[in-house]
Every structure is written in C-alpha cells, then in structure tokens.
Amino acid sequence: MAEQVREELLARDANYRRLADEHAGYEQRLDGLLRKPRMSEDEQLEEVKLKKLKLHLKDAMEEMERRHRRPAVA
C-alpha cells in the first residue's frame, strides 16, 4: 500500500517528485562521502548536514503520503 501511494505521488505530484529527487541527490552525495577511507573535517560536517537534510525531506514526503492516504474531511 505504501509503495502504491509513493508511486502515485511520484506520477502526479510535482512537489513530491521534487522532494524525492532532492532526497536521492543527498543520498548520492552522502554515499560518495561515506566511501572515502577518511573524510576531512569539512566533509564530516557535510555528512551531518546531508543526513539532516535527508531526514527533513523524508519527513515531508511521509507527511504528504499520510495526507494522500487519509480521505478529505469536510
């Protein structure tokens, strides 16, 4: 069910799609940092920042998914 909601939002909601794209970009950058044998201090700070940004986007996307599942109340 959750996957179906995500797919529907990706197909129909430009804002959700933008959030998902940003999340994927942060994930890709974070993966690149974490593959390094050793990170500089700046890279360590960037890692923390990227994790926070990803979490913020994930929370926003999950809220959109919850609203999409819930029927509108008049």
PQR file with spaces between the fields and no chain letter, atoms N, CA, C, O and H, PARSE charges and radii, in Angstrom:
ATOM       1  N    MET     1       0.828   -1.196    0.000 -0.4000 1.5000
ATOM       2  CA   MET     1       0.000    0.000    0.000 -0.0000 2.0000
ATOM       3  C    MET     1       0.872    1.260    0.000  0.5500 1.7000
ATOM       4  O    MET     1       0.642    2.179   -0.785 -0.5500 1.4000
ATOM       5  N    ALA     2       1.877    1.295    0.888 -0.4000 1.5000
ATOM       6  CA   ALA     2       2.740    2.473    0.969 -0.0000 2.0000
ATOM       7  C    ALA     2       3.473    2.710   -0.346  0.5500 1.7000
ATOM       8  O    ALA     2       3.599    3.848   -0.798 -0.5500 1.4000
ATOM       9  H    ALA     2       2.064    0.548    1.526  0.4000 1.0000
ATOM      10  N    GLU     3       3.952    1.636   -0.952 -0.4000 1.5000
ATOM      11  CA   GLU     3       4.654    1.762   -2.235 -0.0000 2.0000
ATOM      12  C    GLU     3       3.719    2.293   -3.313  0.5500 1.7000
ATOM      13  O    GLU     3       4.126    3.093   -4.155 -0.5500 1.4000
ATOM      14  H    GLU     3       3.850    0.711   -0.585  0.4000 1.0000
ATOM      15  N    GLN     4       2.491    1.856   -3.286 -0.4000 1.5000
ATOM      16  CA   GLN     4       1.490    2.315   -4.256 -0.0000 2.0000
ATOM      17  C    GLN     4       1.243    3.813   -4.094  0.5500 1.7000
ATOM      18  O    GLN     4       1.138    4.537   -5.084 -0.5500 1.4000
ATOM      19  H    GLN     4       2.160    1.206   -2.601  0.4000 1.0000
ATOM      20  N    VAL     5       1.151    4.273   -2.855 -0.4000 1.5000
ATOM      21  CA   VAL     5       0.951    5.698   -2.590 -0.0000 2.0000
ATOM      22  C    VAL     5       2.145    6.494   -3.101  0.5500 1.7000
ATOM      23  O    VAL     5       1.970    7.534   -3.735 -0.5500 1.4000
ATOM      24  H    VAL     5       1.237    3.685   -2.052  0.4000 1.0000
ATOM      25  N    ARG     6       3.363    6.013   -2.830 -0.4000 1.5000
ATOM      26  CA   ARG     6       4.566    6.699   -3.312 -0.0000 2.0000
ATOM      27  C    ARG     6       4.572    6.799   -4.834  0.5500 1.7000
ATOM      28  O    ARG     6       4.849    7.857   -5.399 -0.5500 1.4000
ATOM      29  H    ARG     6       3.505    5.168   -2.314  0.4000 1.0000
ATOM      30  N    GLU     7       4.265    5.691   -5.483 -0.4000 1.5000
ATOM      31  CA   GLU     7       4.270    5.680   -6.950 -0.0000 2.0000
ATOM      32  C    GLU     7       3.230    6.649   -7.510  0.5500 1.7000
ATOM      33  O    GLU     7       3.477    7.347   -8.493 -0.5500 1.4000
ATOM      34  H    GLU     7       4.040    4.832   -5.024  0.4000 1.0000
ATOM      35  N    GLU     8       2.081    6.677   -6.875 -0.4000 1.5000
ATOM      36  CA   GLU     8       1.017    7.587   -7.321 -0.0000 2.0000
ATOM      37  C    GLU     8       1.450    9.045   -7.148  0.5500 1.7000
ATOM      38  O    GLU     8       1.248    9.868   -8.041 -0.5500 1.4000
ATOM      39  H    GLU     8       1.881    6.111   -6.076  0.4000 1.0000
ATOM      40  N    LEU     9       2.041    9.357   -6.004 -0.4000 1.5000
ATOM      41  CA   LEU     9       2.500   10.725   -5.774 -0.0000 2.0000
ATOM      42  C    LEU     9       3.635   11.102   -6.719  0.5500 1.7000
ATOM      43  O    LEU     9       3.683   12.230   -7.210 -0.5500 1.4000
ATOM      44  H    LEU     9       2.205    8.689   -5.278  0.4000 1.0000
ATOM      45  N    LEU    10       4.536   10.179   -6.973 -0.4000 1.5000
ATOM      46  CA   LEU    10       5.619   10.457   -7.920 -0.0000 2.0000
ATOM      47  C    LEU    10       5.068   10.764   -9.310  0.5500 1.7000
ATOM      48  O    LEU    10       5.592   11.622  -10.020 -0.5500 1.4000
ATOM      49  H    LEU    10       4.497    9.263   -6.574  0.4000 1.0000
ATOM      50  N    ALA    11       4.027   10.070   -9.684 -0.4000 1.5000
ATOM      51  CA   ALA    11       3.444   10.254  -11.011 -0.0000 2.0000
ATOM      52  C    ALA    11       2.614   11.531  -11.115  0.5500 1.7000
ATOM      53  O    ALA    11       2.531   12.131  -12.186 -0.5500 1.4000
ATOM      54  H    ALA    11       3.600    9.373   -9.107  0.4000 1.0000
ATOM      55  N    ARG    12       1.997   11.950  -10.005 -0.4000 1.5000
ATOM      56  CA   ARG    12       1.002   13.023  -10.087 -0.0000 2.0000
ATOM      57  C    ARG    12       1.346   14.315   -9.361  0.5500 1.7000
ATOM      58  O    ARG    12       0.700   15.336   -9.597 -0.5500 1.4000
ATOM      59  H    ARG    12       2.065   11.463   -9.134  0.4000 1.0000
ATOM      60  N    ASP    13       2.331   14.298   -8.496 -0.4000 1.5000
ATOM      61  CA   ASP    13       2.603   15.472   -7.661 -0.0000 2.0000
ATOM      62  C    ASP    13       4.025   15.974   -7.895  0.5500 1.7000
ATOM      63  O    ASP    13       4.997   15.337   -7.489 -0.5500 1.4000
ATOM      64  H    ASP    13       2.855   13.469   -8.305  0.4000 1.0000
ATOM      65  N    ALA    14       4.129   17.119   -8.553 -0.4000 1.5000
ATOM      66  CA   ALA    14       5.441   17.675   -8.893 -0.0000 2.0000
ATOM      67  C    ALA    14       6.249   18.014   -7.641  0.5500 1.7000
ATOM      68  O    ALA    14       7.468   17.839   -7.630 -0.5500 1.4000
ATOM      69  H    ALA    14       3.340   17.636   -8.883  0.4000 1.0000
ATOM      70  N    ASN    15       5.596   18.491   -6.598 -0.4000 1.5000
ATOM      71  CA   ASN    15       6.308   18.829   -5.363 -0.0000 2.0000
ATOM      72  C    ASN    15       6.885   17.574   -4.705  0.5500 1.7000
ATOM      73  O    ASN    15       8.031   17.584   -4.253 -0.5500 1.4000
ATOM      74  H    ASN    15       4.606   18.634   -6.607  0.4000 1.0000
ATOM      75  N    TYR    16       6.108   16.507   -4.649 -0.4000 1.5000
ATOM      76  CA   TYR    16       6.591   15.251   -4.082 -0.0000 2.0000
ATOM      77  C    TYR    16       7.772   14.728   -4.903  0.5500 1.7000
ATOM      78  O    TYR    16       8.764   14.252   -4.351 -0.5500 1.4000
ATOM      79  H    TYR    16       5.178   16.499   -5.016  0.4000 1.0000
ATOM      80  N    ARG    17       7.649   14.824   -6.214 -0.4000 1.5000
ATOM      81  CA   ARG    17       8.719   14.369   -7.112 -0.0000 2.0000
ATOM      82  C    ARG    17       9.997   15.187   -6.870  0.5500 1.7000
ATOM      83  O    ARG    17      11.098   14.637   -6.869 -0.5500 1.4000
ATOM      84  H    ARG    17       6.843   15.211   -6.662  0.4000 1.0000
ATOM      85  N    ARG    18       9.845   16.492   -6.667 -0.4000 1.5000
ATOM      86  CA   ARG    18      10.997   17.358   -6.398 -0.0000 2.0000
ATOM      87  C    ARG    18      11.675   16.957   -5.089  0.5500 1.7000
ATOM      88  O    ARG    18      12.902   16.884   -5.013 -0.5500 1.4000
ATOM      89  H    ARG    18       8.951   16.939   -6.668  0.4000 1.0000
ATOM      90  N    LEU    19      10.864   16.698   -4.057 -0.4000 1.5000
ATOM      91  CA   LEU    19      11.419   16.271   -2.777 -0.0000 2.0000
ATOM      92  C    LEU    19      12.157   14.940   -2.914  0.5500 1.7000
ATOM      93  O    LEU    19      13.242   14.766   -2.359 -0.5500 1.4000
ATOM      94  H    LEU    19       9.867   16.758   -4.118  0.4000 1.0000
ATOM      95  N    ALA    20      11.567   14.006   -3.652 -0.4000 1.5000
ATOM      96  CA   ALA    20      12.193   12.696   -3.858 -0.0000 2.0000
ATOM      97  C    ALA    20      13.508   12.841   -4.622  0.5500 1.7000
ATOM      98  O    ALA    20      14.482   12.153   -4.314 -0.5500 1.4000
ATOM      99  H    ALA    20      10.686   14.147   -4.102  0.4000 1.0000
ATOM     100  N    ASP    21      13.544   13.724   -5.611 -0.4000 1.5000
ATOM     101  CA   ASP    21      14.774   13.954   -6.376 -0.0000 2.0000
ATOM     102  C    ASP    21      15.872   14.561   -5.498  0.5500 1.7000
ATOM     103  O    ASP    21      17.033   14.159   -5.575 -0.5500 1.4000
ATOM     104  H    ASP    21      12.753   14.283   -5.862  0.4000 1.0000
ATOM     105  N    GLU    22      15.490   15.535   -4.661 -0.4000 1.5000
ATOM     106  CA   GLU    22      16.456   16.144   -3.751 -0.0000 2.0000
ATOM     107  C    GLU    22      16.988   15.098   -2.774  0.5500 1.7000
ATOM     108  O    GLU    22      18.189   15.032   -2.513 -0.5500 1.4000
ATOM     109  H    GLU    22      14.547   15.862   -4.599  0.4000 1.0000
ATOM     110  N    HIS    23      16.089   14.291   -2.244 -0.4000 1.5000
ATOM     111  CA   HIS    23      16.481   13.240   -1.291 -0.0000 2.0000
ATOM     112  C    HIS    23      17.483   12.288   -1.947  0.5500 1.7000
ATOM     113  O    HIS    23      18.487   11.921   -1.338 -0.5500 1.4000
ATOM     114  H    HIS    23      15.113   14.345   -2.456  0.4000 1.0000
ATOM     115  N    ALA    24      17.208   11.896   -3.180 -0.4000 1.5000
ATOM     116  CA   ALA    24      18.106   10.988   -3.907 -0.0000 2.0000
ATOM     117  C    ALA    24      19.464   11.649   -4.147  0.5500 1.7000
ATOM     118  O    ALA    24      20.498   10.987   -4.061 -0.5500 1.4000
ATOM     119  H    ALA    24      16.392   12.194   -3.675  0.4000 1.0000
ATOM     120  N    GLY    25      19.465   12.938   -4.446 -0.4000 1.5000
ATOM     121  CA   GLY    25      20.721   13.654   -4.653 -0.0000 2.0000
ATOM     122  C    GLY    25      21.562   13.712   -3.386  0.5500 1.7000
ATOM     123  O    GLY    25      22.776   13.512   -3.425 -0.5500 1.4000
ATOM     124  H    GLY    25      18.625   13.476   -4.516  0.4000 1.0000
ATOM     125  N    TYR    26      20.905   13.986   -2.260 -0.4000 1.5000
ATOM     126  CA   TYR    26      21.618   13.993   -0.981 -0.0000 2.0000
ATOM     127  C    TYR    26      22.152   12.603   -0.658  0.5500 1.7000
ATOM     128  O    TYR    26      23.271   12.461   -0.167 -0.5500 1.4000
ATOM     129  H    TYR    26      19.919   14.148   -2.228  0.4000 1.0000
ATOM     130  N    GLU    27      21.351   11.582   -0.935 -0.4000 1.5000
ATOM     131  CA   GLU    27      21.773   10.203   -0.678 -0.0000 2.0000
ATOM     132  C    GLU    27      23.010    9.860   -1.506  0.5500 1.7000
ATOM     133  O    GLU    27      23.947    9.228   -1.017 -0.5500 1.4000
ATOM     134  H    GLU    27      20.442   11.698   -1.334  0.4000 1.0000
ATOM     135  N    GLN    28      22.994   10.287   -2.760 -0.4000 1.5000
ATOM     136  CA   GLN    28      24.124   10.006   -3.644 -0.0000 2.0000
ATOM     137  C    GLN    28      25.394   10.700   -3.141  0.5500 1.7000
ATOM     138  O    GLN    28      26.468   10.099   -3.122 -0.5500 1.4000
ATOM     139  H    GLN    28      22.233   10.801   -3.157  0.4000 1.0000
ATOM     140  N    ARG    29      25.267   11.956   -2.739 -0.4000 1.5000
ATOM     141  CA   ARG    29      26.429   12.690   -2.230 -0.0000 2.0000
ATOM     142  C    ARG    29      26.934   12.058   -0.928  0.5500 1.7000
ATOM     143  O    ARG    29      28.139   11.920   -0.721 -0.5500 1.4000
ATOM     144  H    ARG    29      24.395   12.444   -2.755  0.4000 1.0000
ATOM     145  N    LEU    30      25.996   11.680   -0.059 -0.4000 1.5000
ATOM     146  CA   LEU    30      26.367   11.048    1.205 -0.0000 2.0000
ATOM     147  C    LEU    30      27.083    9.720    0.962  0.5500 1.7000
ATOM     148  O    LEU    30      28.080    9.423    1.620 -0.5500 1.4000
ATOM     149  H    LEU    30      25.017   11.793   -0.228  0.4000 1.0000
ATOM     150  N    ASP    31      26.584    8.929    0.030 -0.4000 1.5000
ATOM     151  CA   ASP    31      27.245    7.663   -0.308 -0.0000 2.0000
ATOM     152  C    ASP    31      28.683    7.898   -0.759  0.5500 1.7000
ATOM     153  O    ASP    31      29.592    7.155   -0.389 -0.5500 1.4000
ATOM     154  H    ASP    31      25.774    9.170   -0.505  0.4000 1.0000
ATOM     155  N    GLY    32      28.875    8.944   -1.567 -0.4000 1.5000
ATOM     156  CA   GLY    32      30.220    9.267   -2.030 -0.0000 2.0000
ATOM     157  C    GLY    32      31.146    9.619   -0.880  0.5500 1.7000
ATOM     158  O    GLY    32      32.306    9.207   -0.858 -0.5500 1.4000
ATOM     159  H    GLY    32      28.136    9.547   -1.868  0.4000 1.0000
ATOM     160  N    LEU    33      30.634   10.376    0.068 -0.4000 1.5000
ATOM     161  CA   LEU    33      31.451   10.737    1.231 -0.0000 2.0000
ATOM     162  C    LEU    33      31.785    9.513    2.073  0.5500 1.7000
ATOM     163  O    LEU    33      32.920    9.345    2.519 -0.5500 1.4000
ATOM     164  H    LEU    33      29.692   10.711    0.050  0.4000 1.0000
ATOM     165  N    LEU    34      30.791    8.663    2.286 -0.4000 1.5000
ATOM     166  CA   LEU    34      30.981    7.515    3.165 -0.0000 2.0000
ATOM     167  C    LEU    34      31.896    6.443    2.563  0.5500 1.7000
ATOM     168  O    LEU    34      32.400    5.587    3.290 -0.5500 1.4000
ATOM     169  H    LEU    34      29.869    8.800    1.924  0.4000 1.0000
ATOM     170  N    ARG    35      32.110    6.481    1.276 -0.4000 1.5000
ATOM     171  CA   ARG    35      33.016    5.525    0.624 -0.0000 2.0000
ATOM     172  C    ARG    35      34.485    5.903    0.806  0.5500 1.7000
ATOM     173  O    ARG    35      35.385    5.087    0.604 -0.5500 1.4000
ATOM     174  H    ARG    35      31.700    7.177    0.685  0.4000 1.0000
ATOM     175  N    LYS    36      34.701    7.153    1.191 -0.4000 1.5000
ATOM     176  CA   LYS    36      36.076    7.608    1.371 -0.0000 2.0000
ATOM     177  C    LYS    36      36.694    6.921    2.585  0.5500 1.7000
ATOM     178  O    LYS    36      36.029    6.732    3.604 -0.5500 1.4000
ATOM     179  H    LYS    36      33.970    7.815    1.356  0.4000 1.0000
ATOM     180  N    PRO    37      37.964    6.550    2.471 -0.5600 1.5000
ATOM     181  CA   PRO    37      38.618    5.922    3.626  0.2800 2.0000
ATOM     182  C    PRO    37      38.752    6.893    4.801  0.5500 1.7000
ATOM     183  O    PRO    37      38.752    6.486    5.962 -0.5500 1.4000
ATOM     184  N    ARG    38      38.863    8.168    4.480 -0.4000 1.5000
ATOM     185  CA   ARG    38      38.986    9.181    5.529 -0.0000 2.0000
ATOM     186  C    ARG    38      38.393   10.487    5.026  0.5500 1.7000
ATOM     187  O    ARG    38      38.682   10.920    3.911 -0.5500 1.4000
ATOM     188  H    ARG    38      38.863    8.498    3.536  0.4000 1.0000
ATOM     189  N    MET    39      37.557   11.116    5.857 -0.4000 1.5000
ATOM     190  CA   MET    39      36.941   12.381    5.475 -0.0000 2.0000
ATOM     191  C    MET    39      37.634   13.535    6.187  0.5500 1.7000
ATOM     192  O    MET    39      38.091   13.413    7.323 -0.5500 1.4000
ATOM     193  H    MET    39      37.322   10.765    6.763  0.4000 1.0000
ATOM     194  N    SER    40      37.696   14.656    5.481 -0.4000 1.5000
ATOM     195  CA   SER    40      38.217   15.870    6.104 -0.0000 2.0000
ATOM     196  C    SER    40      37.175   16.385    7.107  0.5500 1.7000
ATOM     197  O    SER    40      36.050   15.887    7.161 -0.5500 1.4000
ATOM     198  H    SER    40      37.325   14.755    4.557  0.4000 1.0000
ATOM     199  N    GLU    41      37.561   17.366    7.880 -0.4000 1.5000
ATOM     200  CA   GLU    41      36.633   17.949    8.845 -0.0000 2.0000
ATOM     201  C    GLU    41      35.425   18.561    8.124  0.5500 1.7000
ATOM     202  O    GLU    41      34.290   18.411    8.576 -0.5500 1.4000
ATOM     203  H    GLU    41      38.474   17.771    7.836  0.4000 1.0000
ATOM     204  N    ASP    42      35.668   19.240    7.019 -0.4000 1.5000
ATOM     205  CA   ASP    42      34.572   19.824    6.237 -0.0000 2.0000
ATOM     206  C    ASP    42      33.637   18.738    5.706  0.5500 1.7000
ATOM     207  O    ASP    42      32.417   18.908    5.702 -0.5500 1.4000
ATOM     208  H    ASP    42      36.591   19.362    6.652  0.4000 1.0000
ATOM     209  N    GLU    43      34.206   17.640    5.267 -0.4000 1.5000
ATOM     210  CA   GLU    43      33.388   16.543    4.759 -0.0000 2.0000
ATOM     211  C    GLU    43      32.570   15.901    5.882  0.5500 1.7000
ATOM     212  O    GLU    43      31.436   15.476    5.661 -0.5500 1.4000
ATOM     213  H    GLU    43      35.197   17.502    5.270  0.4000 1.0000
ATOM     214  N    GLN    44      33.138   15.833    7.068 -0.4000 1.5000
ATOM     215  CA   GLN    44      32.393   15.296    8.208 -0.0000 2.0000
ATOM     216  C    GLN    44      31.203   16.198    8.540  0.5500 1.7000
ATOM     217  O    GLN    44      30.115   15.713    8.852 -0.5500 1.4000
ATOM     218  H    GLN    44      34.059   16.178    7.248  0.4000 1.0000
ATOM     219  N    LEU    45      31.419   17.508    8.470 -0.4000 1.5000
ATOM     220  CA   LEU    45      30.327   18.456    8.702 -0.0000 2.0000
ATOM     221  C    LEU    45      29.269   18.326    7.608  0.5500 1.7000
ATOM     222  O    LEU    45      28.070   18.385    7.880 -0.5500 1.4000
ATOM     223  H    LEU    45      32.303   17.902    8.217  0.4000 1.0000
ATOM     224  N    GLU    46      29.726   18.148    6.374 -0.4000 1.5000
ATOM     225  CA   GLU    46      28.788   17.966    5.268 -0.0000 2.0000
ATOM     226  C    GLU    46      27.974   16.690    5.461  0.5500 1.7000
ATOM     227  O    GLU    46      26.782   16.664    5.157 -0.5500 1.4000
ATOM     228  H    GLU    46      30.700   18.100    6.153  0.4000 1.0000
ATOM     229  N    GLU    47      28.603   15.639    5.962 -0.4000 1.5000
ATOM     230  CA   GLU    47      27.890   14.387    6.223 -0.0000 2.0000
ATOM     231  C    GLU    47      26.731   14.623    7.191  0.5500 1.7000
ATOM     232  O    GLU    47      25.612   14.171    6.948 -0.5500 1.4000
ATOM     233  H    GLU    47      29.572   15.659    6.209  0.4000 1.0000
ATOM     234  N    VAL    48      26.997   15.318    8.265 -0.4000 1.5000
ATOM     235  CA   VAL    48      25.959   15.603    9.258 -0.0000 2.0000
ATOM     236  C    VAL    48      24.843   16.436    8.628  0.5500 1.7000
ATOM     237  O    VAL    48      23.660   16.164    8.834 -0.5500 1.4000
ATOM     238  H    VAL    48      27.906   15.686    8.462  0.4000 1.0000
ATOM     239  N    LYS    49      25.230   17.446    7.865 -0.4000 1.5000
ATOM     240  CA   LYS    49      24.247   18.314    7.205 -0.0000 2.0000
ATOM     241  C    LYS    49      23.381   17.517    6.225  0.5500 1.7000
ATOM     242  O    LYS    49      22.161   17.677    6.192 -0.5500 1.4000
ATOM     243  H    LYS    49      26.190   17.667    7.697  0.4000 1.0000
ATOM     244  N    LEU    50      24.015   16.669    5.441 -0.4000 1.5000
ATOM     245  CA   LEU    50      23.276   15.867    4.462 -0.0000 2.0000
ATOM     246  C    LEU    50      22.287   14.925    5.149  0.5500 1.7000
ATOM     247  O    LEU    50      21.167   14.739    4.673 -0.5500 1.4000
ATOM     248  H    LEU    50      25.006   16.538    5.468  0.4000 1.0000
ATOM     249  N    LYS    51      22.700   14.340    6.258 -0.4000 1.5000
ATOM     250  CA   LYS    51      21.803   13.443    6.988 -0.0000 2.0000
ATOM     251  C    LYS    51      20.588   14.194    7.513  0.5500 1.7000
ATOM     252  O    LYS    51      19.470   13.680    7.472 -0.5500 1.4000
ATOM     253  H    LYS    51      23.609   14.491    6.645  0.4000 1.0000
ATOM     254  N    LYS    52      20.804   15.408    8.004 -0.4000 1.5000
ATOM     255  CA   LYS    52      19.691   16.223    8.496 -0.0000 2.0000
ATOM     256  C    LYS    52      18.766   16.630    7.356  0.5500 1.7000
ATOM     257  O    LYS    52      17.544   16.586    7.498 -0.5500 1.4000
ATOM     258  H    LYS    52      21.712   15.827    8.037  0.4000 1.0000
ATOM     259  N    LEU    53      19.341   17.023    6.239 -0.4000 1.5000
ATOM     260  CA   LEU    53      18.536   17.418    5.081 -0.0000 2.0000
ATOM     261  C    LEU    53      17.708   16.245    4.569  0.5500 1.7000
ATOM     262  O    LEU    53      16.527   16.393    4.253 -0.5500 1.4000
ATOM     263  H    LEU    53      20.334   17.059    6.124  0.4000 1.0000
ATOM     264  N    LYS    54      18.341   15.083    4.491 -0.4000 1.5000
ATOM     265  CA   LYS    54      17.621   13.881    4.041 -0.0000 2.0000
ATOM     266  C    LYS    54      16.458   13.569    4.971  0.5500 1.7000
ATOM     267  O    LYS    54      15.360   13.258    4.509 -0.5500 1.4000
ATOM     268  H    LYS    54      19.300   14.962    4.747  0.4000 1.0000
ATOM     269  N    LEU    55      16.688   13.649    6.273 -0.4000 1.5000
ATOM     270  CA   LEU    55      15.638   13.359    7.246 -0.0000 2.0000
ATOM     271  C    LEU    55      14.490   14.356    7.117  0.5500 1.7000
ATOM     272  O    LEU    55      13.322   13.975    7.181 -0.5500 1.4000
ATOM     273  H    LEU    55      17.579   13.901    6.649  0.4000 1.0000
ATOM     274  N    HIS    56      14.821   15.623    6.938 -0.4000 1.5000
ATOM     275  CA   HIS    56      13.789   16.642    6.763 -0.0000 2.0000
ATOM     276  C    HIS    56      12.924   16.341    5.533  0.5500 1.7000
ATOM     277  O    HIS    56      11.698   16.432    5.589 -0.5500 1.4000
ATOM     278  H    HIS    56      15.770   15.933    6.886  0.4000 1.0000
ATOM     279  N    LEU    57      13.571   15.986    4.434 -0.4000 1.5000
ATOM     280  CA   LEU    57      12.828   15.668    3.210 -0.0000 2.0000
ATOM     281  C    LEU    57      11.992   14.400    3.384  0.5500 1.7000
ATOM     282  O    LEU    57      10.854   14.329    2.920 -0.5500 1.4000
ATOM     283  H    LEU    57      14.567   15.912    4.389  0.4000 1.0000
ATOM     284  N    LYS    58      12.559   13.411    4.050 -0.4000 1.5000
ATOM     285  CA   LYS    58      11.818   12.165    4.286 -0.0000 2.0000
ATOM     286  C    LYS    58      10.570   12.442    5.118  0.5500 1.7000
ATOM     287  O    LYS    58       9.495   11.917    4.823 -0.5500 1.4000
ATOM     288  H    LYS    58      13.483   13.468    4.427  0.4000 1.0000
ATOM     289  N    ASP    59      10.709   13.260    6.148 -0.4000 1.5000
ATOM     290  CA   ASP    59       9.559   13.615    6.980 -0.0000 2.0000
ATOM     291  C    ASP    59       8.482   14.321    6.158  0.5500 1.7000
ATOM     292  O    ASP    59       7.295   14.027    6.299 -0.5500 1.4000
ATOM     293  H    ASP    59      11.581   13.686    6.387  0.4000 1.0000
ATOM     294  N    ALA    60       8.900   15.254    5.299 -0.4000 1.5000
ATOM     295  CA   ALA    60       7.952   15.983    4.453 -0.0000 2.0000
ATOM     296  C    ALA    60       7.245   15.033    3.485  0.5500 1.7000
ATOM     297  O    ALA    60       6.039   15.147    3.266 -0.5500 1.4000
ATOM     298  H    ALA    60       9.864   15.492    5.184  0.4000 1.0000
ATOM     299  N    MET    61       7.990   14.112    2.916 -0.4000 1.5000
ATOM     300  CA   MET    61       7.396   13.154    1.980 -0.0000 2.0000
ATOM     301  C    MET    61       6.419   12.227    2.700  0.5500 1.7000
ATOM     302  O    MET    61       5.346   11.929    2.176 -0.5500 1.4000
ATOM     303  H    MET    61       8.970   14.020    3.094  0.4000 1.0000
ATOM     304  N    GLU    62       6.784   11.774    3.894 -0.4000 1.5000
ATOM     305  CA   GLU    62       5.896   10.894    4.648 -0.0000 2.0000
ATOM     306  C    GLU    62       4.609   11.614    5.046  0.5500 1.7000
ATOM     307  O    GLU    62       3.536   11.010    5.059 -0.5500 1.4000
ATOM     308  H    GLU    62       7.656   12.017    4.320  0.4000 1.0000
ATOM     309  N    GLU    63       4.715   12.895    5.367 -0.4000 1.5000
ATOM     310  CA   GLU    63       3.508   13.671    5.684 -0.0000 2.0000
ATOM     311  C    GLU    63       2.604   13.766    4.460  0.5500 1.7000
ATOM     312  O    GLU    63       1.386   13.633    4.578 -0.5500 1.4000
ATOM     313  H    GLU    63       5.587   13.386    5.356  0.4000 1.0000
ATOM     314  N    MET    64       3.181   13.993    3.304 -0.4000 1.5000
ATOM     315  CA   MET    64       2.388   14.037    2.069 -0.0000 2.0000
ATOM     316  C    MET    64       1.724   12.685    1.820  0.5500 1.7000
ATOM     317  O    MET    64       0.571   12.631    1.393 -0.5500 1.4000
ATOM     318  H    MET    64       4.171   14.101    3.208  0.4000 1.0000
ATOM     319  N    GLU    65       2.440   11.602    2.083 -0.4000 1.5000
ATOM     320  CA   GLU    65       1.876   10.262    1.897 -0.0000 2.0000
ATOM     321  C    GLU    65       0.714   10.034    2.858  0.5500 1.7000
ATOM     322  O    GLU    65      -0.307    9.469    2.466 -0.5500 1.4000
ATOM     323  H    GLU    65       3.377   11.647    2.430  0.4000 1.0000
ATOM     324  N    ARG    66       0.856   10.466    4.115 -0.4000 1.5000
ATOM     325  CA   ARG    66      -0.232   10.321    5.095 -0.0000 2.0000
ATOM     326  C    ARG    66      -1.474   11.088    4.660  0.5500 1.7000
ATOM     327  O    ARG    66      -2.590   10.573    4.731 -0.5500 1.4000
ATOM     328  H    ARG    66       1.686   10.924    4.433  0.4000 1.0000
ATOM     329  N    ARG    67      -1.270   12.320    4.210 -0.4000 1.5000
ATOM     330  CA   ARG    67      -2.408   13.133    3.746 -0.0000 2.0000
ATOM     331  C    ARG    67      -3.071   12.505    2.537  0.5500 1.7000
ATOM     332  O    ARG    67      -4.291   12.570    2.387 -0.5500 1.4000
ATOM     333  H    ARG    67      -0.364   12.738    4.152  0.4000 1.0000
ATOM     334  N    HIS    68      -2.280   11.905    1.685 -0.4000 1.5000
ATOM     335  CA   HIS    68      -2.820   11.285    0.468 -0.0000 2.0000
ATOM     336  C    HIS    68      -3.674   10.047    0.828  0.5500 1.7000
ATOM     337  O    HIS    68      -4.689    9.780    0.184 -0.5500 1.4000
ATOM     338  H    HIS    68      -1.289   11.853    1.807  0.4000 1.0000
ATOM     339  N    ARG    69      -3.257    9.312    1.846 -0.4000 1.5000
ATOM     340  CA   ARG    69      -3.996    8.107    2.266 -0.0000 2.0000
ATOM     341  C    ARG    69      -5.287    8.464    2.984  0.5500 1.7000
ATOM     342  O    ARG    69      -6.282    7.747    2.879 -0.5500 1.4000
ATOM     343  H    ARG    69      -2.433    9.528    2.369  0.4000 1.0000
ATOM     344  N    ARG    70      -5.271    9.578    3.718 -0.4000 1.5000
ATOM     345  CA   ARG    70      -6.418    9.987    4.512 -0.0000 2.0000
ATOM     346  C    ARG    70      -7.469   10.648    3.626  0.5500 1.7000
ATOM     347  O    ARG    70      -7.140   11.541    2.845 -0.5500 1.4000
ATOM     348  H    ARG    70      -4.463   10.161    3.803  0.4000 1.0000
ATOM     349  N    PRO    71      -8.713   10.229    3.735 -0.5600 1.5000
ATOM     350  CA   PRO    71      -9.754   10.900    2.941  0.2800 2.0000
ATOM     351  C    PRO    71      -9.962   12.322    3.462  0.5500 1.7000
ATOM     352  O    PRO    71      -9.804   12.591    4.653 -0.5500 1.4000
ATOM     353  N    ALA    72     -10.315   13.211    2.562 -0.4000 1.5000
ATOM     354  CA   ALA    72     -10.559   14.622    2.939 -0.0000 2.0000
ATOM     355  C    ALA    72     -11.789   14.702    3.836  0.5500 1.7000
ATOM     356  O    ALA    72     -12.822   14.093    3.557 -0.5500 1.4000
ATOM     357  H    ALA    72     -10.444   12.993    1.595  0.4000 1.0000
ATOM     358  N    VAL    73     -11.660   15.456    4.904 -0.4000 1.5000
ATOM     359  CA   VAL    73     -12.776   15.644    5.828 -0.0000 2.0000
ATOM     360  C    VAL    73     -13.382   17.002    5.571  0.5500 1.7000
ATOM     361  O    VAL    73     -12.684   18.015    5.554 -0.5500 1.4000
ATOM     362  H    VAL    73     -10.821   15.951    5.131  0.4000 1.0000
ATOM     363  N    ALA    74     -14.693   17.017    5.370 -0.4000 1.5000
ATOM     364  CA   ALA    74     -15.384   18.291    5.052 -0.0000 2.0000
ATOM     365  C    ALA    74     -15.769   19.033    6.310  0.5500 1.7000
ATOM     366  O    ALA    74     -16.353   20.114    6.234 -0.5500 1.4000
ATOM     367  H    ALA    74     -15.260   16.193    5.385  0.4000 1.0000
